Amino acid sequence: MTDRVIDPTDAALLLALAEHPRSTAVALAETTGLARSTVHSRLNRLESEVLADPLRRVDPASVGLPLTAFIFAHVTQQKLSQLPESLARIPEVVEVFGVSGDWDLLIRVAAADADDLYRVADLVLSTPGIERTSTVLAMKHMMPYRTQPLIERVRAR
């Protein structure tokens, strides 16, 4: 996460990149009307401070893991800081969020099928510091991750 807030110029660049992800700095300069040096320096800063995933997101289904599930976990508070590193050792764990409410963590996992999900959920539950879990299966991906509407708001300022 970053403390950096984008401005309308950054927003214009990000929206142009979203529309044409393989654009060069020269093409982005032409599209946005900015100087090439401005585009280049802004892109470098955005890549290091703002863009959360400079690598393209790979759909787990493309590596044989079409099932997505979310595991809610209660944790031993004294071990909370160690859990992200421990959970990262499980390849099927694709994201972990600290959450408020009845649970401490929300863990997104990928699995091949129901039997594989059972195995993955068991690995999560057996991680030191995890006290209790509840698993929900994603039945359908109804809306992809998106930030363009948020960026549009910044550009409109």
Disulfide bonds with the S-S distance in Angstrom:
none
